[in-house]
Amino acid sequence: MNLLLLQALILGVVEGLTEFLPVSSTGHLIVVGDAMGFTGDRAKTFEIFIQLGSILGVVWFYREKVWGLVTGLHRPPEQRFVLNLFVAFLPAAVIGLMAHKYIKLYLFSPLTVGAALVVGGFLILYIERWHQHRGARIHSMGEMTSLDAFKVGIAQTFSLFPGTSRAGATIMGGLLAGLNRTTATEFSFFLAMPTMFAATLYDLYKNLNLLNAADVPHFAAGFVLAFLTAVVVVKLFLGYVGRHNFTPFAWYRIGFGALVLLYFW
């Protein structure tokens, strides 16, 4: 096995492990990629590409529900759910489209990612305490209103800051909106589908000139590993949140973020 293929496999697993957890896949890919010497524009394009594998992993996991939505759009419950997804998707889509260039130019650095990891960890600790005190009023995605979805969508805009974690922002936004942990997590997974498809395909379109045929085997290997790992992680994570809170992820973020800051200082 050549070195480039090994790097692709490792990063594919890292992407699948971290994309749907509240720990920032961006931060992990930056650190692991730098430690292996896999950096630069080519590496960034690879990381964008393997995100597609993770997205398809969650689509595959929820394939029956996704198919039910597609075939049941003539029914009011499915229409309401799709509307909620659109409402939640819109804020980050609009702001992200306007600020994409500036985020990549000014905010995409290891130090900003490390700082976001630490700050996000402390916010998760605070939101968890607040949620335990207030409790949940929404126990399934079918109970959500468009206003609830919009609140989650506003929270998702904070994930435009690298290192915040899209999953972390949307799940915590869901808790603040009154969703229970399982519902907030599941809605985060469904919201990831349009959000990440749009962001990833847009990034790939902007970086088409960096792709070449020689990269196909390595990109494919990372893609497949990200897909398979994401399927497993989504299943295990849903089982976890049904019985536990997010405090361990908060402390992990704080510790990992501190290491990122020390490593790149």
C-alpha positions as a Markdown table, in Angstrom:
| # | Residue | x | y | z |
|---|---|---|---|---|
| 1 | Met | 0.0 | 0.0 | 0.0 |
| 2 | Asn | 1.5 | 3.4 | -1.0 |
| 3 | Leu | 1.7 | 6.3 | 1.4 |
| 4 | Leu | -1.0 | 8.4 | -0.4 |
| 5 | Leu | -3.5 | 5.6 | -0.3 |
| 6 | Leu | -2.9 | 5.0 | 3.4 |
| 7 | Gln | -3.4 | 8.7 | 4.1 |
| 8 | Ala | -6.6 | 8.7 | 2.1 |
| 9 | Leu | -7.9 | 5.7 | 4.1 |
| 10 | Ile | -7.0 | 7.3 | 7.5 |
| 11 | Leu | -8.7 | 10.6 | 6.6 |
| 12 | Gly | -11.7 | 8.8 | 5.3 |
| 13 | Val | -12.2 | 7.1 | 8.6 |
| 14 | Val | -11.6 | 10.4 | 10.5 |
| 15 | Glu | -14.2 | 12.2 | 8.4 |
| 16 | Gly | -16.8 | 9.4 | 8.9 |
| 17 | Leu | -16.1 | 9.3 | 12.6 |
| 18 | Thr | -16.4 | 13.0 | 13.3 |
| 19 | Glu | -18.8 | 14.5 | 10.7 |
| 20 | Phe | -22.0 | 13.8 | 12.6 |
| 21 | Leu | -20.6 | 14.1 | 16.1 |
| 22 | Pro | -20.5 | 17.5 | 17.9 |
| 23 | Val | -16.7 | 17.6 | 17.7 |
| 24 | Ser | -15.8 | 19.3 | 14.4 |
| 25 | Ser | -14.6 | 17.1 | 11.5 |
| 26 | Thr | -12.7 | 20.2 | 10.2 |
| 27 | Gly | -10.5 | 20.4 | 13.3 |
| 28 | His | -9.7 | 16.7 | 13.2 |
| 29 | Leu | -8.9 | 16.6 | 9.4 |
| 30 | Ile | -6.6 | 19.6 | 9.8 |
| 31 | Val | -4.7 | 18.0 | 12.7 |
| 32 | Val | -4.5 | 14.5 | 11.2 |
| 33 | Gly | -3.7 | 15.8 | 7.7 |
| 34 | Asp | -0.9 | 18.1 | 9.0 |
| 35 | Ala | 0.5 | 15.3 | 11.2 |
| 36 | Met | 0.8 | 13.1 | 8.0 |
| 37 | Gly | 2.1 | 15.9 | 5.8 |
| 38 | Phe | -1.1 | 15.8 | 3.7 |
| 39 | Thr | -1.7 | 19.6 | 3.3 |
| 40 | Gly | -2.3 | 22.2 | 0.6 |
| 41 | Asp | -5.0 | 22.8 | -2.0 |
| 42 | Arg | -5.0 | 19.1 | -3.1 |
| 43 | Ala | -5.7 | 18.0 | 0.5 |
| 44 | Lys | -8.5 | 20.5 | 0.9 |
| 45 | Thr | -10.2 | 19.2 | -2.3 |
| 46 | Phe | -9.8 | 15.7 | -1.0 |
| 47 | Glu | -11.4 | 16.6 | 2.3 |
| 48 | Ile | -14.3 | 18.2 | 0.5 |
| 49 | Phe | -14.8 | 15.2 | -1.7 |
| 50 | Ile | -14.9 | 12.6 | 1.1 |
| 51 | Gln | -17.6 | 14.7 | 2.8 |
| 52 | Leu | -19.9 | 13.3 | 0.1 |
| 53 | Gly | -19.2 | 9.8 | 1.4 |
| 54 | Ser | -20.3 | 10.8 | 4.9 |
| 55 | Ile | -23.4 | 12.5 | 3.6 |
| 56 | Leu | -24.4 | 9.4 | 1.5 |
| 57 | Gly | -23.7 | 7.4 | 4.6 |
| 58 | Val | -26.5 | 9.2 | 6.6 |
| 59 | Val | -28.8 | 9.1 | 3.5 |
| 60 | Trp | -28.2 | 5.3 | 3.4 |
| 61 | Phe | -28.9 | 4.9 | 7.1 |
| 62 | Tyr | -32.2 | 6.8 | 6.7 |
| 63 | Arg | -33.0 | 5.5 | 3.3 |
| 64 | Glu | -36.5 | 4.2 | 4.2 |
| 65 | Lys | -37.5 | 7.5 | 5.8 |
| 66 | Val | -35.9 | 9.5 | 2.9 |
| 67 | Trp | -37.8 | 7.3 | 0.4 |
| 68 | Gly | -41.0 | 7.8 | 2.4 |
| 69 | Leu | -40.5 | 11.6 | 2.2 |
| 70 | Val | -39.9 | 11.5 | -1.6 |
| 71 | Thr | -42.9 | 9.3 | -2.3 |
| 72 | Gly | -45.2 | 10.9 | 0.3 |
| 73 | Leu | -44.9 | 14.5 | -0.6 |
| 74 | His | -48.6 | 14.6 | -1.4 |
| 75 | Arg | -49.4 | 14.0 | 2.3 |
| 76 | Pro | -49.5 | 17.0 | 4.8 |
| 77 | Pro | -47.1 | 15.4 | 7.4 |
| 78 | Glu | -44.4 | 14.9 | 4.8 |
| 79 | Gln | -45.0 | 18.4 | 3.3 |
| 80 | Arg | -44.7 | 19.9 | 6.8 |
| 81 | Phe | -41.4 | 18.1 | 7.5 |
| 82 | Val | -39.9 | 19.1 | 4.1 |
| 83 | Leu | -40.9 | 22.7 | 4.8 |
| 84 | Asn | -39.2 | 22.6 | 8.2 |
| 85 | Leu | -36.0 | 21.3 | 6.5 |
| 86 | Phe | -36.2 | 24.1 | 4.0 |
| 87 | Val | -36.8 | 26.7 | 6.7 |
| 88 | Ala | -33.8 | 25.4 | 8.7 |
| 89 | Phe | -31.6 | 25.1 | 5.7 |
| 90 | Leu | -32.2 | 28.7 | 4.4 |
| 91 | Pro | -30.3 | 30.9 | 7.0 |
| 92 | Ala | -27.0 | 29.1 | 6.6 |
| 93 | Ala | -27.4 | 28.8 | 2.8 |
| 94 | Val | -27.9 | 32.5 | 2.4 |
| 95 | Ile | -25.3 | 33.7 | 4.8 |
| 96 | Gly | -22.8 | 31.0 | 3.6 |
| 97 | Leu | -23.2 | 31.9 | 0.0 |
| 98 | Met | -22.5 | 35.6 | 0.8 |
| 99 | Ala | -19.7 | 35.0 | 3.2 |
| 100 | His | -18.0 | 31.8 | 1.7 |
| 101 | Lys | -15.0 | 33.6 | 0.2 |
| 102 | Tyr | -14.3 | 35.6 | 3.4 |
| 103 | Ile | -14.7 | 32.6 | 5.6 |
| 104 | Lys | -12.2 | 30.6 | 3.6 |
| 105 | Leu | -9.8 | 33.6 | 3.4 |
| 106 | Tyr | -9.8 | 34.9 | 7.0 |
| 107 | Leu | -11.2 | 32.2 | 9.3 |
| 108 | Phe | -9.9 | 28.9 | 8.0 |
| 109 | Ser | -6.8 | 28.4 | 10.1 |
| 110 | Pro | -5.8 | 25.9 | 12.8 |
| 111 | Leu | -5.8 | 28.6 | 15.5 |
| 112 | Thr | -9.3 | 29.8 | 14.8 |
| 113 | Val | -10.5 | 26.1 | 14.6 |
| 114 | Gly | -8.8 | 25.3 | 18.0 |
| 115 | Ala | -10.4 | 28.4 | 19.6 |
| 116 | Ala | -13.8 | 27.4 | 18.2 |
| 117 | Leu | -13.4 | 23.9 | 19.6 |
| 118 | Val | -12.7 | 25.2 | 23.1 |
| 119 | Val | -15.5 | 27.8 | 23.1 |
| 120 | Gly | -18.0 | 25.4 | 21.6 |
| 121 | Gly | -17.1 | 22.9 | 24.4 |
| 122 | Phe | -17.9 | 25.4 | 27.1 |
| 123 | Leu | -21.2 | 26.3 | 25.3 |
| 124 | Ile | -22.2 | 22.6 | 25.2 |
| 125 | Leu | -21.6 | 22.4 | 29.0 |
| 126 | Tyr | -23.8 | 25.5 | 29.5 |
| 127 | Ile | -26.6 | 24.4 | 27.2 |
| 128 | Glu | -26.7 | 20.9 | 28.7 |
| 129 | Arg | -27.2 | 22.3 | 32.2 |
| 130 | Trp | -29.9 | 24.7 | 30.8 |
| 131 | His | -31.6 | 21.8 | 29.0 |
| 132 | Gln | -31.6 | 19.6 | 32.0 |
| 133 | His | -33.2 | 22.3 | 34.1 |
| 134 | Arg | -35.8 | 23.3 | 31.5 |
| 135 | Gly | -36.6 | 19.9 | 30.0 |
| 136 | Ala | -37.9 | 19.1 | 26.5 |
| 137 | Arg | -41.3 | 20.0 | 25.0 |
| 138 | Ile | -40.8 | 18.3 | 21.6 |
| 139 | His | -40.2 | 14.5 | 21.5 |
| 140 | Ser | -40.4 | 13.8 | 17.8 |
| 141 | Met | -39.7 | 15.6 | 14.5 |
| 142 | Gly | -43.4 | 15.5 | 13.6 |
| 143 | Glu | -44.1 | 17.8 | 16.5 |
| 144 | Met | -41.8 | 20.5 | 15.3 |
| 145 | Thr | -43.2 | 23.8 | 14.0 |
| 146 | Ser | -41.6 | 26.0 | 11.3 |
| 147 | Leu | -40.5 | 28.3 | 14.1 |
| 148 | Asp | -38.7 | 25.5 | 15.9 |
| 149 | Ala | -37.0 | 24.6 | 12.6 |
| 150 | Phe | -36.0 | 28.2 | 12.0 |
| 151 | Lys | -34.3 | 28.4 | 15.5 |
| 152 | Val | -32.2 | 25.3 | 14.6 |
| 153 | Gly | -31.4 | 27.0 | 11.2 |
| 154 | Ile | -30.2 | 30.1 | 13.0 |
| 155 | Ala | -28.0 | 27.9 | 15.2 |
| 156 | Gln | -26.6 | 26.2 | 12.1 |
| 157 | Thr | -25.3 | 29.6 | 10.8 |
| 158 | Phe | -22.7 | 29.6 | 13.7 |
| 159 | Ser | -21.2 | 26.4 | 12.1 |
| 160 | Leu | -20.0 | 28.5 | 9.2 |
| 161 | Phe | -17.2 | 29.5 | 11.6 |
| 162 | Pro | -14.6 | 26.6 | 11.1 |
| 163 | Gly | -14.3 | 24.4 | 14.1 |
| 164 | Thr | -17.7 | 25.1 | 15.5 |
| 165 | Ser | -19.1 | 21.8 | 14.2 |
| 166 | Arg | -22.3 | 21.7 | 12.1 |
| 167 | Ala | -23.6 | 18.8 | 14.1 |
| 168 | Gly | -22.8 | 20.5 | 17.4 |
| 169 | Ala | -24.4 | 23.8 | 16.4 |
| 170 | Thr | -27.6 | 22.2 | 15.1 |
| 171 | Ile | -28.0 | 19.7 | 18.0 |
| 172 | Met | -27.4 | 22.4 | 20.6 |
| 173 | Gly | -29.8 | 24.7 | 18.7 |
| 174 | Gly | -32.3 | 21.9 | 18.9 |
| 175 | Leu | -31.9 | 21.6 | 22.6 |
| 176 | Leu | -32.4 | 25.4 | 23.0 |
| 177 | Ala | -35.5 | 25.2 | 20.9 |
| 178 | Gly | -37.0 | 22.6 | 23.2 |
| 179 | Leu | -36.3 | 19.4 | 21.3 |
| 180 | Asn | -35.2 | 16.3 | 23.3 |
| 181 | Arg | -31.7 | 14.9 | 22.6 |
| 182 | Thr | -32.8 | 12.2 | 20.2 |
| 183 | Thr | -35.1 | 14.5 | 18.2 |
| 184 | Ala | -32.4 | 17.2 | 18.0 |
| 185 | Thr | -29.9 | 14.7 | 16.8 |
| 186 | Glu | -32.1 | 13.1 | 14.2 |
| 187 | Phe | -33.2 | 16.5 | 12.9 |
| 188 | Ser | -29.5 | 17.5 | 12.7 |
| 189 | Phe | -28.9 | 14.4 | 10.6 |
| 190 | Phe | -31.7 | 15.2 | 8.2 |
| 191 | Leu | -30.7 | 18.8 | 7.9 |
| 192 | Ala | -27.2 | 17.7 | 7.1 |
| 193 | Met | -28.4 | 16.2 | 3.8 |
| 194 | Pro | -29.4 | 19.4 | 2.0 |
| 195 | Thr | -26.9 | 21.5 | 3.8 |
| 196 | Met | -23.8 | 19.4 | 3.2 |
| 197 | Phe | -24.8 | 18.4 | -0.3 |
| 198 | Ala | -25.1 | 22.1 | -1.3 |
| 199 | Ala | -21.9 | 23.2 | 0.5 |
| 200 | Thr | -19.8 | 20.2 | -0.7 |
| 201 | Leu | -21.0 | 20.4 | -4.4 |
| 202 | Tyr | -20.4 | 24.1 | -4.4 |
| 203 | Asp | -16.9 | 23.7 | -3.0 |
| 204 | Leu | -16.1 | 20.9 | -5.6 |
| 205 | Tyr | -17.4 | 23.1 | -8.4 |
| 206 | Lys | -15.1 | 25.9 | -7.3 |
| 207 | Asn | -12.1 | 23.6 | -7.1 |
| 208 | Leu | -12.6 | 21.5 | -10.2 |
| 209 | Asn | -9.3 | 22.7 | -11.6 |
| 210 | Leu | -7.5 | 20.9 | -8.8 |
| 211 | Leu | -8.9 | 17.5 | -9.6 |
| 212 | Asn | -7.0 | 15.1 | -11.9 |
| 213 | Ala | -7.4 | 11.4 | -13.0 |
| 214 | Ala | -4.4 | 10.2 | -11.0 |
| 215 | Asp | -6.2 | 11.1 | -7.8 |
| 216 | Val | -9.2 | 8.9 | -8.5 |
| 217 | Pro | -8.1 | 5.8 | -6.6 |
| 218 | His | -7.2 | 7.7 | -3.5 |
| 219 | Phe | -10.3 | 9.9 | -3.5 |
| 220 | Ala | -12.4 | 6.8 | -4.1 |
| 221 | Ala | -10.8 | 5.0 | -1.1 |
| 222 | Gly | -11.4 | 7.9 | 1.2 |
| 223 | Phe | -14.9 | 8.3 | 0.0 |
| 224 | Val | -15.8 | 4.6 | 0.6 |
| 225 | Leu | -14.2 | 4.6 | 4.1 |
| 226 | Ala | -16.0 | 7.8 | 5.0 |
| 227 | Phe | -19.3 | 6.3 | 3.8 |
| 228 | Leu | -18.9 | 3.1 | 5.8 |
| 229 | Thr | -17.7 | 4.8 | 8.9 |
| 230 | Ala | -20.5 | 7.3 | 8.9 |
| 231 | Val | -23.2 | 4.6 | 8.7 |
| 232 | Val | -21.7 | 2.9 | 11.8 |
| 233 | Val | -21.2 | 6.2 | 13.7 |
| 234 | Val | -24.8 | 7.4 | 13.1 |
| 235 | Lys | -26.3 | 4.2 | 14.4 |
| 236 | Leu | -24.1 | 4.1 | 17.5 |
| 237 | Phe | -24.5 | 7.8 | 18.2 |
| 238 | Leu | -28.3 | 7.6 | 18.1 |
| 239 | Gly | -28.1 | 4.7 | 20.6 |
| 240 | Tyr | -25.8 | 6.9 | 22.8 |
| 241 | Val | -28.0 | 10.0 | 22.9 |
| 242 | Gly | -31.1 | 8.0 | 23.9 |
| 243 | Arg | -29.4 | 7.3 | 27.2 |
| 244 | His | -26.7 | 9.9 | 27.8 |
| 245 | Asn | -26.0 | 13.6 | 27.5 |
| 246 | Phe | -23.4 | 15.5 | 25.5 |
| 247 | Thr | -21.1 | 16.5 | 28.4 |
| 248 | Pro | -18.3 | 14.0 | 27.4 |
| 249 | Phe | -18.2 | 15.6 | 23.9 |
| 250 | Ala | -17.9 | 19.0 | 25.5 |
| 251 | Trp | -14.8 | 18.0 | 27.6 |
| 252 | Tyr | -13.3 | 16.2 | 24.6 |
| 253 | Arg | -13.7 | 19.4 | 22.5 |
| 254 | Ile | -12.0 | 21.5 | 25.2 |
| 255 | Gly | -9.1 | 19.1 | 25.5 |
| 256 | Phe | -8.7 | 18.6 | 21.8 |
| 257 | Gly | -9.1 | 22.3 | 21.1 |
| 258 | Ala | -6.3 | 23.1 | 23.6 |
| 259 | Leu | -4.1 | 20.5 | 21.9 |
| 260 | Val | -4.8 | 22.1 | 18.5 |
| 261 | Leu | -3.8 | 25.5 | 19.8 |
| 262 | Leu | -0.6 | 24.2 | 21.4 |
| 263 | Tyr | 0.3 | 22.2 | 18.3 |
| 264 | Phe | -0.1 | 25.1 | 15.8 |
| 265 | Trp | 0.9 | 28.0 | 18.0 |
